[in-house]
Amino acid sequence: MQTRRMCLDCQTITDTPILLWAIERASGPAFPVYACPDCAPARLTTDQAMAQLFNHTTHCDACTPLDSCALGWALSRVVGRALRRRRPEPADGPPEPVEAP
């Protein structure tokens, strides 16, 4: 069962926290930092988001090829938004027609 966490950027409490990173401390365990699914794509690279989705779906019994748990669904949205962020902006106007020889 995933716990509720506060988002680093918007400070809202989310039921589906996305792990951004862990702050290492001199003594004691690392302190994890989370974001909500809306803010996480701005903080994670596409590779980081895909790795989290892969790790989650591999170990989650509720995630299947046809359905997923709430965190799996949120991670898939984060991956999609991160992929859209990487795409180049479309050029202005329609594409130039290509003439056949």
Biopython code that builds the backbone (N, CA, C, O; Angstrom):
import numpy as np
from Bio.PDB.StructureBuilder import StructureBuilder

atoms = [
    (1, "MET", "N", (0.842, -1.187, 0.000)),
    (1, "MET", "CA", (0.000, 0.000, 0.000)),
    (1, "MET", "C", (0.880, 1.241, 0.000)),
    (1, "MET", "O", (1.710, 1.426, 0.890)),
    (2, "GLN", "N", (0.694, 2.075, -0.992)),
    (2, "GLN", "CA", (1.467, 3.308, -1.113)),
    (2, "GLN", "C", (0.931, 4.336, -0.106)),
    (2, "GLN", "O", (-0.279, 4.435, 0.099)),
    (3, "THR", "N", (1.812, 5.078, 0.503)),
    (3, "THR", "CA", (1.402, 6.096, 1.452)),
    (3, "THR", "C", (1.204, 7.423, 0.742)),
    (3, "THR", "O", (1.667, 7.614, -0.383)),
    (4, "ARG", "N", (0.524, 8.322, 1.396)),
    (4, "ARG", "CA", (0.309, 9.661, 0.848)),
    (4, "ARG", "C", (1.538, 10.513, 1.149)),
    (4, "ARG", "O", (2.120, 10.425, 2.230)),
    (5, "ARG", "N", (1.923, 11.338, 0.178)),
    (5, "ARG", "CA", (3.089, 12.208, 0.339)),
    (5, "ARG", "C", (2.772, 13.594, -0.200)),
    (5, "ARG", "O", (1.810, 13.785, -0.944)),
    (6, "MET", "N", (3.598, 14.555, 0.188)),
    (6, "MET", "CA", (3.444, 15.919, -0.296)),
    (6, "MET", "C", (4.333, 16.143, -1.509)),
    (6, "MET", "O", (5.479, 15.693, -1.546)),
    (7, "CYS", "N", (3.793, 16.843, -2.499)),
    (7, "CYS", "CA", (4.532, 17.155, -3.716)),
    (7, "CYS", "C", (5.567, 18.242, -3.440)),
    (7, "CYS", "O", (5.293, 19.210, -2.729)),
    (8, "LEU", "N", (6.746, 18.072, -4.005)),
    (8, "LEU", "CA", (7.822, 19.035, -3.837)),
    (8, "LEU", "C", (7.470, 20.389, -4.439)),
    (8, "LEU", "O", (7.807, 21.421, -3.860)),
    (9, "ASP", "N", (6.801, 20.409, -5.587)),
    (9, "ASP", "CA", (6.538, 21.662, -6.299)),
    (9, "ASP", "C", (5.270, 22.372, -5.846)),
    (9, "ASP", "O", (5.321, 23.543, -5.470)),
    (10, "CYS", "N", (4.133, 21.681, -5.875)),
    (10, "CYS", "CA", (2.859, 22.354, -5.584)),
    (10, "CYS", "C", (2.390, 22.176, -4.139)),
    (10, "CYS", "O", (1.367, 22.743, -3.753)),
    (11, "GLN", "N", (3.107, 21.413, -3.348)),
    (11, "GLN", "CA", (2.828, 21.178, -1.927)),
    (11, "GLN", "C", (1.433, 20.607, -1.659)),
    (11, "GLN", "O", (0.885, 20.812, -0.576)),
    (12, "THR", "N", (0.859, 19.900, -2.619)),
    (12, "THR", "CA", (-0.402, 19.217, -2.367)),
    (12, "THR", "C", (-0.111, 17.789, -1.923)),
    (12, "THR", "O", (0.931, 17.224, -2.256)),
    (13, "ILE", "N", (-1.035, 17.218, -1.174)),
    (13, "ILE", "CA", (-0.907, 15.833, -0.747)),
    (13, "ILE", "C", (-1.463, 14.951, -1.861)),
    (13, "ILE", "O", (-2.575, 15.171, -2.341)),
    (14, "THR", "N", (-0.681, 13.951, -2.270)),
    (14, "THR", "CA", (-1.102, 13.073, -3.348)),
    (14, "THR", "C", (-1.144, 11.618, -2.887)),
    (14, "THR", "O", (-0.326, 11.180, -2.078)),
    (15, "ASP", "N", (-2.116, 10.884, -3.421)),
    (15, "ASP", "CA", (-2.223, 9.454, -3.129)),
    (15, "ASP", "C", (-1.290, 8.630, -4.003)),
    (15, "ASP", "O", (-1.033, 7.464, -3.705)),
    (16, "THR", "N", (-0.780, 9.220, -5.078)),
    (16, "THR", "CA", (0.115, 8.520, -6.002)),
    (16, "THR", "C", (1.423, 9.299, -6.135)),
    (16, "THR", "O", (1.680, 9.900, -7.178)),
    (17, "PRO", "N", (2.247, 9.293, -5.090)),
    (17, "PRO", "CA", (3.510, 10.040, -5.150)),
    (17, "PRO", "C", (4.514, 9.373, -6.083)),
    (17, "PRO", "O", (4.648, 8.150, -6.101)),
    (18, "ILE", "N", (5.209, 10.186, -6.848)),
    (18, "ILE", "CA", (6.251, 9.727, -7.761)),
    (18, "ILE", "C", (7.591, 10.091, -7.136)),
    (18, "ILE", "O", (7.841, 11.258, -6.837)),
    (19, "LEU", "N", (8.449, 9.102, -6.939)),
    (19, "LEU", "CA", (9.749, 9.337, -6.319)),
    (19, "LEU", "C", (10.649, 10.119, -7.273)),
    (19, "LEU", "O", (10.861, 9.708, -8.414)),
    (20, "LEU", "N", (11.170, 11.237, -6.804)),
    (20, "LEU", "CA", (12.093, 12.039, -7.616)),
    (20, "LEU", "C", (13.537, 11.649, -7.332)),
    (20, "LEU", "O", (14.289, 11.326, -8.252)),
    (21, "TRP", "N", (13.917, 11.677, -6.087)),
    (21, "TRP", "CA", (15.267, 11.303, -5.673)),
    (21, "TRP", "C", (15.283, 11.106, -4.170)),
    (21, "TRP", "O", (14.287, 11.355, -3.490)),
    (22, "ALA", "N", (16.405, 10.663, -3.661)),
    (22, "ALA", "CA", (16.575, 10.489, -2.218)),
    (22, "ALA", "C", (17.776, 11.302, -1.772)),
    (22, "ALA", "O", (18.840, 11.252, -2.389)),
    (23, "ILE", "N", (17.597, 12.044, -0.705)),
    (23, "ILE", "CA", (18.676, 12.859, -0.152)),
    (23, "ILE", "C", (19.432, 12.005, 0.854)),
    (23, "ILE", "O", (18.870, 11.577, 1.862)),
    (24, "GLU", "N", (20.692, 11.761, 0.580)),
    (24, "GLU", "CA", (21.527, 10.965, 1.484)),
    (24, "GLU", "C", (21.893, 11.809, 2.704)),
    (24, "GLU", "O", (22.167, 13.003, 2.591)),
    (25, "ARG", "N", (21.892, 11.171, 3.859)),
    (25, "ARG", "CA", (22.241, 11.859, 5.094)),
    (25, "ARG", "C", (23.464, 11.199, 5.711)),
    (25, "ARG", "O", (23.787, 10.054, 5.395)),
    (26, "ALA", "N", (24.139, 11.925, 6.589)),
    (26, "ALA", "CA", (25.342, 11.394, 7.231)),
    (26, "ALA", "C", (25.006, 10.207, 8.132)),
    (26, "ALA", "O", (25.780, 9.254, 8.225)),
    (27, "SER", "N", (23.858, 10.266, 8.789)),
    (27, "SER", "CA", (23.444, 9.146, 9.625)),
    (27, "SER", "C", (21.961, 8.891, 9.387)),
    (27, "SER", "O", (21.178, 9.822, 9.199)),
    (28, "GLY", "N", (21.599, 7.647, 9.397)),
    (28, "GLY", "CA", (20.206, 7.292, 9.193)),
    (28, "GLY", "C", (19.903, 7.037, 7.728)),
    (28, "GLY", "O", (20.774, 7.170, 6.868)),
    (29, "PRO", "N", (18.655, 6.667, 7.453)),
    (29, "PRO", "CA", (18.274, 6.348, 6.078)),
    (29, "PRO", "C", (18.160, 7.606, 5.220)),
    (29, "PRO", "O", (18.083, 8.721, 5.735)),
    (30, "ALA", "N", (18.153, 7.407, 3.922)),
    (30, "ALA", "CA", (18.002, 8.528, 2.989)),
    (30, "ALA", "C", (16.585, 9.095, 3.102)),
    (30, "ALA", "O", (15.653, 8.385, 3.480)),
    (31, "PHE", "N", (16.433, 10.374, 2.773)),
    (31, "PHE", "CA", (15.137, 11.046, 2.834)),
    (31, "PHE", "C", (14.574, 11.131, 1.415)),
    (31, "PHE", "O", (15.137, 11.843, 0.583)),
    (32, "PRO", "N", (13.469, 10.418, 1.113)),
    (32, "PRO", "CA", (12.918, 10.450, -0.240)),
    (32, "PRO", "C", (12.143, 11.730, -0.507)),
    (32, "PRO", "O", (11.479, 12.264, 0.381)),
    (33, "VAL", "N", (12.235, 12.219, -1.745)),
    (33, "VAL", "CA", (11.536, 13.425, -2.178)),
    (33, "VAL", "C", (10.566, 13.017, -3.284)),
    (33, "VAL", "O", (10.951, 12.331, -4.231)),
    (34, "TYR", "N", (9.305, 13.440, -3.163)),
    (34, "TYR", "CA", (8.251, 13.019, -4.073)),
    (34, "TYR", "C", (7.630, 14.199, -4.811)),
    (34, "TYR", "O", (7.786, 15.355, -4.417)),
    (35, "ALA", "N", (6.925, 13.878, -5.888)),
    (35, "ALA", "CA", (6.139, 14.859, -6.629)),
    (35, "ALA", "C", (4.814, 14.214, -7.006)),
    (35, "ALA", "O", (4.707, 12.988, -7.047)),
    (36, "CYS", "N", (3.811, 15.031, -7.280)),
    (36, "CYS", "CA", (2.535, 14.509, -7.754)),
    (36, "CYS", "C", (2.677, 14.167, -9.242)),
    (36, "CYS", "O", (3.625, 14.625, -9.880)),
    (37, "PRO", "N", (1.770, 13.383, -9.804)),
    (37, "PRO", "CA", (1.879, 13.019, -11.223)),
    (37, "PRO", "C", (1.849, 14.215, -12.179)),
    (37, "PRO", "O", (2.366, 14.122, -13.292)),
    (38, "ASP", "N", (1.257, 15.324, -11.767)),
    (38, "ASP", "CA", (1.228, 16.508, -12.635)),
    (38, "ASP", "C", (2.563, 17.247, -12.655)),
    (38, "ASP", "O", (2.937, 17.807, -13.685)),
    (39, "CYS", "N", (3.282, 17.259, -11.545)),
    (39, "CYS", "CA", (4.551, 17.993, -11.457)),
    (39, "CYS", "C", (5.772, 17.126, -11.783)),
    (39, "CYS", "O", (6.820, 17.661, -12.143)),
    (40, "ALA", "N", (5.658, 15.821, -11.666)),
    (40, "ALA", "CA", (6.807, 14.927, -11.847)),
    (40, "ALA", "C", (7.451, 14.992, -13.234)),
    (40, "ALA", "O", (8.678, 14.923, -13.314)),
    (41, "PRO", "N", (6.689, 15.123, -14.342)),
    (41, "PRO", "CA", (7.362, 15.153, -15.649)),
    (41, "PRO", "C", (8.369, 16.292, -15.807)),
    (41, "PRO", "O", (9.315, 16.171, -16.585)),
    (42, "ALA", "N", (8.182, 17.381, -15.090)),
    (42, "ALA", "CA", (9.125, 18.493, -15.178)),
    (42, "ALA", "C", (10.420, 18.200, -14.439)),
    (42, "ALA", "O", (11.438, 18.837, -14.708)),
    (43, "ARG", "N", (10.402, 17.265, -13.528)),
    (43, "ARG", "CA", (11.576, 16.944, -12.710)),
    (43, "ARG", "C", (12.306, 15.674, -13.127)),
    (43, "ARG", "O", (13.476, 15.497, -12.785)),
    (44, "LEU", "N", (11.631, 14.778, -13.866)),
    (44, "LEU", "CA", (12.227, 13.508, -14.254)),
    (44, "LEU", "C", (12.556, 13.490, -15.742)),
    (44, "LEU", "O", (11.847, 14.076, -16.561)),
    (45, "THR", "N", (13.638, 12.810, -16.068)),
    (45, "THR", "CA", (13.917, 12.570, -17.481)),
    (45, "THR", "C", (13.028, 11.417, -17.950)),
    (45, "THR", "O", (12.453, 10.693, -17.137)),
    (46, "THR", "N", (12.923, 11.262, -19.243)),
    (46, "THR", "CA", (12.124, 10.167, -19.781)),
    (46, "THR", "C", (12.667, 8.824, -19.320)),
    (46, "THR", "O", (11.897, 7.927, -18.976)),
    (47, "ASP", "N", (13.988, 8.678, -19.311)),
    (47, "ASP", "CA", (14.592, 7.410, -18.888)),
    (47, "ASP", "C", (14.300, 7.104, -17.420)),
    (47, "ASP", "O", (14.038, 5.953, -17.070)),
    (48, "GLN", "N", (14.342, 8.113, -16.565)),
    (48, "GLN", "CA", (14.042, 7.900, -15.149)),
    (48, "GLN", "C", (12.586, 7.488, -14.954)),
    (48, "GLN", "O", (12.289, 6.592, -14.164)),
    (49, "ALA", "N", (11.680, 8.145, -15.679)),
    (49, "ALA", "CA", (10.264, 7.819, -15.564)),
    (49, "ALA", "C", (9.987, 6.407, -16.080)),
    (49, "ALA", "O", (9.229, 5.660, -15.462)),
    (50, "MET", "N", (10.593, 6.040, -17.199)),
    (50, "MET", "CA", (10.392, 4.700, -17.747)),
    (50, "MET", "C", (10.966, 3.624, -16.818)),
    (50, "MET", "O", (10.376, 2.553, -16.672)),
    (51, "ALA", "N", (12.105, 3.904, -16.197)),
    (51, "ALA", "CA", (12.698, 2.952, -15.264)),
    (51, "ALA", "C", (11.785, 2.740, -14.053)),
    (51, "ALA", "O", (11.615, 1.611, -13.592)),
    (52, "GLN", "N", (11.200, 3.821, -13.543)),
    (52, "GLN", "CA", (10.288, 3.682, -12.408)),
    (52, "GLN", "C", (9.041, 2.886, -12.801)),
    (52, "GLN", "O", (8.568, 2.051, -12.030)),
    (53, "LEU", "N", (8.506, 3.147, -14.008)),
    (53, "LEU", "CA", (7.340, 2.408, -14.469)),
    (53, "LEU", "C", (7.671, 0.925, -14.626)),
    (53, "LEU", "O", (6.887, 0.067, -14.218)),
    (54, "PHE", "N", (8.813, 0.624, -15.207)),
    (54, "PHE", "CA", (9.225, -0.772, -15.384)),
    (54, "PHE", "C", (9.395, -1.471, -14.039)),
    (54, "PHE", "O", (8.891, -2.577, -13.840)),
    (55, "ASN", "N", (10.105, -0.827, -13.120)),
    (55, "ASN", "CA", (10.327, -1.431, -11.801)),
    (55, "ASN", "C", (9.013, -1.640, -11.057)),
    (55, "ASN", "O", (8.824, -2.661, -10.397)),
    (56, "HIS", "N", (8.111, -0.676, -11.165)),
    (56, "HIS", "CA", (6.834, -0.808, -10.464)),
    (56, "HIS", "C", (6.000, -1.949, -11.044)),
    (56, "HIS", "O", (5.521, -2.805, -10.301)),
    (57, "THR", "N", (5.827, -1.968, -12.356)),
    (57, "THR", "CA", (4.969, -2.987, -12.955)),
    (57, "THR", "C", (5.567, -4.388, -12.832)),
    (57, "THR", "O", (4.828, -5.373, -12.824)),
    (58, "THR", "N", (6.882, -4.488, -12.737)),
    (58, "THR", "CA", (7.513, -5.791, -12.557)),
    (58, "THR", "C", (7.198, -6.382, -11.188)),
    (58, "THR", "O", (7.025, -7.594, -11.062)),
    (59, "HIS", "N", (7.122, -5.540, -10.166)),
    (59, "HIS", "CA", (6.949, -6.029, -8.801)),
    (59, "HIS", "C", (5.538, -5.857, -8.248)),
    (59, "HIS", "O", (5.274, -6.282, -7.123)),
    (60, "CYS", "N", (4.632, -5.251, -8.996)),
    (60, "CYS", "CA", (3.268, -5.007, -8.505)),
    (60, "CYS", "C", (2.340, -6.116, -8.987)),
    (60, "CYS", "O", (2.216, -6.352, -10.189)),
    (61, "ASP", "N", (1.691, -6.792, -8.048)),
    (61, "ASP", "CA", (0.767, -7.869, -8.402)),
    (61, "ASP", "C", (-0.522, -7.345, -9.026)),
    (61, "ASP", "O", (-1.180, -8.067, -9.776)),
    (62, "ALA", "N", (-0.896, -6.090, -8.726)),
    (62, "ALA", "CA", (-2.138, -5.532, -9.260)),
    (62, "ALA", "C", (-1.986, -5.048, -10.704)),
    (62, "ALA", "O", (-2.983, -4.890, -11.409)),
    (63, "CYS", "N", (-0.763, -4.813, -11.146)),
    (63, "CYS", "CA", (-0.532, -4.333, -12.511)),
    (63, "CYS", "C", (-0.448, -5.520, -13.470)),
    (63, "CYS", "O", (0.381, -6.414, -13.294)),
    (64, "THR", "N", (-1.299, -5.518, -14.469)),
    (64, "THR", "CA", (-1.319, -6.560, -15.492)),
    (64, "THR", "C", (-1.197, -5.889, -16.854)),
    (64, "THR", "O", (-1.258, -4.662, -16.929)),
    (65, "PRO", "N", (-1.026, -6.656, -17.943)),
    (65, "PRO", "CA", (-0.982, -6.028, -19.269)),
    (65, "PRO", "C", (-2.264, -5.286, -19.635)),
    (65, "PRO", "O", (-2.233, -4.392, -20.480)),
    (66, "LEU", "N", (-3.392, -5.640, -19.014)),
    (66, "LEU", "CA", (-4.663, -5.005, -19.348)),
    (66, "LEU", "C", (-5.092, -3.928, -18.369)),
    (66, "LEU", "O", (-5.928, -3.093, -18.713)),
    (67, "ASP", "N", (-4.552, -3.921, -17.173)),
    (67, "ASP", "CA", (-4.979, -2.976, -16.151)),
    (67, "ASP", "C", (-3.810, -2.697, -15.223)),
    (67, "ASP", "O", (-2.826, -3.436, -15.207)),
    (68, "SER", "N", (-3.925, -1.626, -14.453)),
    (68, "SER", "CA", (-2.858, -1.296, -13.516)),
    (68, "SER", "C", (-3.444, -0.669, -12.264)),
    (68, "SER", "O", (-4.595, -0.234, -12.247)),
    (69, "CYS", "N", (-2.631, -0.632, -11.218)),
    (69, "CYS", "CA", (-3.040, 0.020, -9.981)),
    (69, "CYS", "C", (-2.934, 1.536, -10.168)),
    (69, "CYS", "O", (-2.518, 2.005, -11.227)),
    (70, "ALA", "N", (-3.306, 2.288, -9.151)),
    (70, "ALA", "CA", (-3.300, 3.747, -9.251)),
    (70, "ALA", "C", (-1.895, 4.290, -9.496)),
    (70, "ALA", "O", (-1.725, 5.210, -10.295)),
    (71, "LEU", "N", (-0.891, 3.739, -8.826)),
    (71, "LEU", "CA", (0.475, 4.223, -9.020)),
    (71, "LEU", "C", (0.999, 3.853, -10.407)),
    (71, "LEU", "O", (1.688, 4.651, -11.042)),
    (72, "GLY", "N", (0.677, 2.654, -10.878)),
    (72, "GLY", "CA", (1.081, 2.262, -12.223)),
    (72, "GLY", "C", (0.471, 3.164, -13.283)),
    (72, "GLY", "O", (1.136, 3.538, -14.249)),
    (73, "TRP", "N", (-0.801, 3.512, -13.099)),
    (73, "TRP", "CA", (-1.473, 4.419, -14.029)),
    (73, "TRP", "C", (-0.821, 5.803, -13.984)),
    (73, "TRP", "O", (-0.599, 6.416, -15.029)),
    (74, "ALA", "N", (-0.515, 6.296, -12.789)),
    (74, "ALA", "CA", (0.122, 7.612, -12.654)),
    (74, "ALA", "C", (1.507, 7.611, -13.298)),
    (74, "ALA", "O", (1.880, 8.574, -13.968)),
    (75, "LEU", "N", (2.267, 6.539, -13.099)),
    (75, "LEU", "CA", (3.598, 6.460, -13.708)),
    (75, "LEU", "C", (3.510, 6.418, -15.229)),
    (75, "LEU", "O", (4.350, 7.007, -15.910)),
    (76, "SER", "N", (2.514, 5.734, -15.770)),
    (76, "SER", "CA", (2.370, 5.703, -17.228)),
    (76, "SER", "C", (2.019, 7.087, -17.768)),
    (76, "SER", "O", (2.464, 7.450, -18.857)),
    (77, "ARG", "N", (1.229, 7.868, -17.028)),
    (77, "ARG", "CA", (0.942, 9.255, -17.438)),
    (77, "ARG", "C", (2.198, 10.110, -17.381)),
    (77, "ARG", "O", (2.418, 10.949, -18.255)),
    (78, "VAL", "N", (3.023, 9.905, -16.358)),
    (78, "VAL", "CA", (4.276, 10.666, -16.242)),
    (78, "VAL", "C", (5.193, 10.352, -17.420)),
    (78, "VAL", "O", (5.802, 11.261, -17.984)),
    (79, "VAL", "N", (5.300, 9.082, -17.799)),
    (79, "VAL", "CA", (6.133, 8.694, -18.936)),
    (79, "VAL", "C", (5.612, 9.356, -20.207)),
    (79, "VAL", "O", (6.397, 9.892, -20.989)),
    (80, "GLY", "N", (4.304, 9.324, -20.422)),
    (80, "GLY", "CA", (3.723, 9.955, -21.605)),
    (80, "GLY", "C", (3.990, 11.446, -21.661)),
    (80, "GLY", "O", (4.329, 11.975, -22.719)),
    (81, "ARG", "N", (3.842, 12.127, -20.539)),
    (81, "ARG", "CA", (4.103, 13.573, -20.513)),
    (81, "ARG", "C", (5.585, 13.878, -20.704)),
    (81, "ARG", "O", (5.938, 14.871, -21.340)),
    (82, "ALA", "N", (6.450, 13.034, -20.158)),
    (82, "ALA", "CA", (7.887, 13.239, -20.347)),
    (82, "ALA", "C", (8.261, 13.027, -21.814)),
    (82, "ALA", "O", (9.112, 13.743, -22.343)),
    (83, "LEU", "N", (7.642, 12.061, -22.471)),
    (83, "LEU", "CA", (7.919, 11.830, -23.895)),
    (83, "LEU", "C", (7.428, 12.999, -24.741)),
    (83, "LEU", "O", (8.112, 13.410, -25.679)),
    (84, "ARG", "N", (6.250, 13.542, -24.423)),
    (84, "ARG", "CA", (5.746, 14.698, -25.179)),
    (84, "ARG", "C", (6.636, 15.921, -24.979)),
    (84, "ARG", "O", (6.793, 16.734, -25.889)),
    (85, "ARG", "N", (7.216, 16.051, -23.791)),
    (85, "ARG", "CA", (8.090, 17.186, -23.511)),
    (85, "ARG", "C", (9.350, 17.135, -24.370)),
    (85, "ARG", "O", (9.907, 18.177, -24.715)),
    (86, "ARG", "N", (9.806, 15.922, -24.720)),
    (86, "ARG", "CA", (11.036, 15.766, -25.500)),
    (86, "ARG", "C", (10.839, 16.028, -26.983)),
    (86, "ARG", "O", (11.806, 16.335, -27.681)),
    (87, "ARG", "N", (9.603, 15.915, -27.488)),
    (87, "ARG", "CA", (9.360, 16.087, -28.916)),
    (87, "ARG", "C", (9.622, 17.522, -29.335)),
    (87, "ARG", "O", (9.313, 18.454, -28.592)),
    (88, "PRO", "N", (10.190, 17.705, -30.522)),
    (88, "PRO", "CA", (10.379, 19.067, -31.015)),
    (88, "PRO", "C", (9.034, 19.689, -31.368)),
    (88, "PRO", "O", (8.091, 18.994, -31.747)),
    (89, "GLU", "N", (8.967, 20.984, -31.240)),
    (89, "GLU", "CA", (7.746, 21.702, -31.588)),
    (89, "GLU", "C", (7.505, 21.613, -33.087)),
    (89, "GLU", "O", (8.456, 21.666, -33.867)),
    (90, "PRO", "N", (6.235, 21.476, -33.509)),
    (90, "PRO", "CA", (5.972, 21.402, -34.942)),
    (90, "PRO", "C", (6.265, 22.743, -35.617)),
    (90, "PRO", "O", (6.106, 23.805, -35.016)),
    (91, "ALA", "N", (6.694, 22.672, -36.873)),
    (91, "ALA", "CA", (6.991, 23.888, -37.637)),
    (91, "ALA", "C", (5.689, 24.604, -37.960)),
    (91, "ALA", "O", (4.631, 23.978, -38.024)),
    (92, "ASP", "N", (5.766, 25.902, -38.161)),
    (92, "ASP", "CA", (4.574, 26.665, -38.509)),
    (92, "ASP", "C", (4.111, 26.305, -39.907)),
    (92, "ASP", "O", (4.918, 26.207, -40.831)),
    (93, "GLY", "N", (2.822, 26.112, -40.057)),
    (93, "GLY", "CA", (2.256, 25.826, -41.371)),
    (93, "GLY", "C", (2.299, 24.355, -41.700)),
    (93, "GLY", "O", (2.908, 23.563, -40.981)),
    (94, "PRO", "N", (1.643, 23.987, -42.803)),
    (94, "PRO", "CA", (1.625, 22.578, -43.208)),
    (94, "PRO", "C", (2.960, 22.153, -43.771)),
    (94, "PRO", "O", (3.747, 22.992, -44.211)),
    (95, "PRO", "N", (3.227, 20.844, -43.764)),
    (95, "PRO", "CA", (4.498, 20.365, -44.310)),
    (95, "PRO", "C", (4.538, 20.578, -45.815)),
    (95, "PRO", "O", (3.511, 20.600, -46.493)),
    (96, "GLU", "N", (5.741, 20.733, -46.309)),
    (96, "GLU", "CA", (5.935, 20.928, -47.746)),
    (96, "GLU", "C", (5.620, 19.618, -48.481)),
    (96, "GLU", "O", (6.030, 18.547, -48.034)),
    (97, "PRO", "N", (4.888, 19.698, -49.616)),
    (97, "PRO", "CA", (4.599, 18.481, -50.363)),
    (97, "PRO", "C", (5.863, 17.923, -51.032)),
    (97, "PRO", "O", (6.732, 18.672, -51.475)),
    (98, "VAL", "N", (5.936, 16.619, -51.089)),
    (98, "VAL", "CA", (7.062, 15.956, -51.727)),
    (98, "VAL", "C", (6.592, 15.477, -53.081)),
    (98, "VAL", "O", (5.588, 14.772, -53.184)),
    (99, "GLU", "N", (7.322, 15.861, -54.130)),
    (99, "GLU", "CA", (6.932, 15.482, -55.483)),
    (99, "GLU", "C", (7.547, 14.141, -55.839)),
    (99, "GLU", "O", (8.720, 13.879, -55.574)),
    (100, "ALA", "N", (6.726, 13.302, -56.445)),
    (100, "ALA", "CA", (7.198, 11.999, -56.880)),
    (100, "ALA", "C", (7.994, 12.140, -58.184)),
    (100, "ALA", "O", (7.631, 12.960, -59.027)),
    (101, "PRO", "N", (9.055, 11.373, -58.368)),
    (101, "PRO", "CA", (9.857, 11.489, -59.611)),
    (101, "PRO", "C", (9.167, 10.922, -60.796)),
    (101, "PRO", "O", (9.713, 10.948, -61.899)),
]
sb = StructureBuilder()
sb.init_structure("model")
sb.init_model(0)
sb.init_chain("A")
sb.init_seg("    ")
for serial, (resi, resn, name, xyz) in enumerate(atoms, 1):
    if name == "N":
        sb.init_residue(resn, " ", resi, " ")
    sb.init_atom(name, np.array(xyz, "f"), 0.0, 1.0, " ", f" {name:<3s}", serial, name[0])
structure = sb.get_structure()
